[in-house]
Every structure is written in C-alpha cells, then in structure tokens.
Amino acid sequence: MGDSSSPASYIRMVQLLIEKCLIFHMNKDECVEALSKHAAIDPVITSTVWTELEKENKVFFEAYSKNREESVTEMMREMVTEMASRDPEDDEG
C-alpha cells in the first residue's frame, strides 16, 4: 500500500479483487491464495475482507456456495460418465 492510498481505498481494492475471484468460481481459500500469489495481498487481509463480505451479503454467499458445490458435483458426474464409457483397450499402450 503506497503512501497516497488510504486504508479504505486499499480495502476497496481487495474487495474488487475478491469479486473477480468470485467470477472465476473460487472459494475463499483459492481466492486468498490467488491474491497472495498474484497481487501480494496479505492472506489475513483477504480472509478478513471475505468474511466481512459474507456477513454483509449472507444470502448471496449461501447461494454462491450452493451453486459452486452443485457445479463441482456435476463436473465430477460428467468425468465419471466419460471414464465409464471409455473402451479400456484404448488406454493400453
């Protein structure tokens, strides 16, 4: 955070970055890791801002979490179906 940045503007920037993580269907841990790695945001700050966003937007985050779980379940179901329909002889080399 530079000298010209206020704590409030820094928090707002972290919030905007979290919103971008949500677009990519990341969970809290994935978002914390991504912002730490790619934006050099302290994980404690990201986690705290995420938690506050959850408190302020409880209904959204409940729906987001449910949708994310359903998406993962559907992807797993598709993978299993695809694997089950493969000819085992195709995998032998």
N, C-alpha and C positions, 0 to 999 in steps of 0.2 A: 504494500500500500504506500503510495507516494505521499509526500508532504501536502500536496494540494487536494488529496482525497479525504473526504470526511468519513468517519466510521459508518455513517448512514449510507453513503454512496457505495462504499465497499460491500456492505451487507446487501444492498440492492443488486450489485453486480453478481454476487454469489447467488442470489435468488434467481436472476435471469439465467445463469449457467445451469442451475438446478432445473429450471423449466426446460432448457434444451435437453438435459438428460432425460426428462420425462417424455419428451417427444420420441426419444430412442428406446422407450420402454425399460429404462434402467430402474433397478431397485435402489434403495438407499445406499447399501454397501458398494454397489457398482458405481454409483454417482460419486460417492466420497472418494473412491479410488481413482476414478477418471479425472476429477477436478484436482486431486493432489498431484497426479502424474502430469496432466496436460496444462494445468493453469496455475500450478504451485499454490493451491489454496490449502491451508491447514485443514486436515481432516476434522478436527474438533469444530472448526467454524462451519464447514459444510454440514456436518451432522447436526449442529445446533440450529442452523437456519432451516434445514429439512424438517426437524422436529417442530419448530415453530410454525412452519407452513402446514404441517399435518394438523396441528391444533387449530389453526385458523380456517382450514379447509377440510374438515373431517369427512364430509360426505364425498368430496372429490377423491380423496386418498383412499377411502374404503372402496369406491368404485374402481379406481385405478388398480389397486391391489388385486381385486377380484378379477378384473379383465386380464391383468398380467398373468395370473395363475391359470385362467382358462386358456390363454394363448399358449402357454408353456405345455399344458396338458394336451392341447390339440396338436402341437408340433411333435410331441412325443408319440402320440397316437399315429400320426402320419408316418413317422420314421419306422415304427414297429410294423405297420402295414406294408410299407415299402420293403423292409427287410424280409418279411414273411413271404412276400410274393416273388422274391428273387429265386432264381434257379441256383441251388448250391454248387452245381458244376461250373457255373460262370465264375465263381470265386476261386476255383482251383487253378493254379498256375503252373 
